[in-house]
Amino acid sequence: MLKTELNERIDNHSQTVLISTIELMLNHSKRYYERQFNTRSNGSKDTVSKVEFLLKDYFNSDKVSDLGLPTIQYLAEKCNVSTYYLSDLLKKETGRTAKDHINDYIIGKAKNMLLASSESINEIAYALGFNYPHYFSRLFKLKTGLTPQDYRKN
């Protein structure tokens, strides 16, 4: 349709027809993309489990000290999908994006470390892969409503 319309003489409706045709193509593409999340639910659940496993493995190994904080790119590569697809899949299955999964895991680990050890906040931040402890404190407060020091006191 696009090719035919482009080869026709231009008139007052040409631009509207071209835009409508492109919009229709985009809507079909979006429909196809989103349909795969509904039809592949078993595979999607496997990917969610794999992301959780990968996060545990990442923090239980030396990857944190070598690579820093885990990234969406790292998780996507290990799951053999794109970063956008991984985030969309996790959002559809769990209501949380890939970044939310990473941050929630880090905060859970941080809570355990704050309560179970006497390490300083800076040491915990570095152990979790943060280059700057104030980024850790900011993320912790954003997710919990408390600073790491206040959380430890309570």
N, C-alpha and C positions, 0 to 999 in steps of 0.2 A: 504494500500500500504506500509506503514511504517513497519507494522508487518511482512508482507511477505518479504520485502527487508531485514529486520533484521534477519529473519530465514534462508535466502538463504546463500550460500557460499559467502564469501567476495571476490570481484575481484577488478580490477582497476577502475571500474565505480561505485562501491557501495557508496562511499562517495558523489559523484556528484548526484547520484539518491536520496539519503537520503536528501541532502541539498535542492535539487529542490522540493521534495515533501513537506518538511517543509515550504519552501518559498511559495508554492502554498497554503498550509493551512493558512498561515499568510495573504496572499493576499485576500483569501476568507473571513477571519475574519475581515480584514480592510474594505472590501467592504460592508459586512453586517453592521458593526458599523457605517460607514459613510452614508449608505442608510437610516438609521433611522432618520437622520437630514432632509433628503429631504421629507420623507413620513409623518413626524409628524410636519408639519409647524405650525398648529394651537396650538398644545400643546407647541411648542417651543416659540411661541409669548407669550403665557400665562406665561411661566417661566421667560421670559425677563421682563414682567410687574411685576411679583411677586418679582424678584430681586430688581427692582426699589422701589417697595413698602416696601420691607424689609429694604432697606437702609434708607429710609425716617423714617420708624418706629424706627429703631435702634437709629438714632440720635435724634429723638423727645422724646424718652423715657430715662430712667436712665441707659440704657445698656452701654452707652459709659463710664460713670463713674464707673460702676461695672465691665465691661468686657474689657475695652480698645477699641482699633480699631476693627472694624468688620473683620472677617476672611472669606476666601473662604469656610472653613469647616462649619462655622455657616450658611452661605447662602445655601450651599449644603444640610445640614441637614434639614433646613426649607423647601427646595424644594423637599425633598425626593429623591435626586440623589447623586452620588459620586462627589467629588471635580473635578476629571478629566472630567467627563461627563458635569458638569455645565460649566466649562471653555471652553470645545469644543463646546457646544451648543451656548454659548454666542458669541464665536468667529465666528461660522458659521452664526448666525443671525445678528450680529451687527458689526463684524470685530474687536471687542475688547474682550480681555479676562476678566475673572471674576476679576482679580486683577486690570485691567484697570478701570473696572466699579467702584470698591471700591475707587480707588485713584481719579478718576475723580469726584466722588460724594464728597469726602473729600475736594478736591481743590475748587469745586463750593461753598461748605459751607464755606470754609475758606475765599474766596473772599468776600462773603457777610458779614462775621464777621469783616473782616479787614476794609471794607468801612462803615459799620453801627455802629461800636462801637469804643470806645477809649481804649479798653483793650490792654494790652501789647501783643506782639507776643508770649511770653511764656504762658500767660494766655489762649490765643486762642489755642495754641498747646495742652495744657493740657485739655481744654474743648473739643477738637476734639478727645481725647483719646491717644495722644502721650505721652509716658513716658519721652522722651527726646526732648526738643524743637528744637535742631539742626537737628533731623530727619525730623521734620515738615518743617523746612526751606529748607533743601536739596530737599525734595519731591516737595515743592512748586516751587522752582527755576527750577527743572528738568521739571516740567509740564508747567510752564508759561514763563520761561526765565527771570523772575524777582525774586528778593528776596521779602519776605513779606513786608519789610520796603519800598522797591522801589515801590511795587504795591500800597501800601497805599498812598504814596506821589503822584503818578500819578493819 
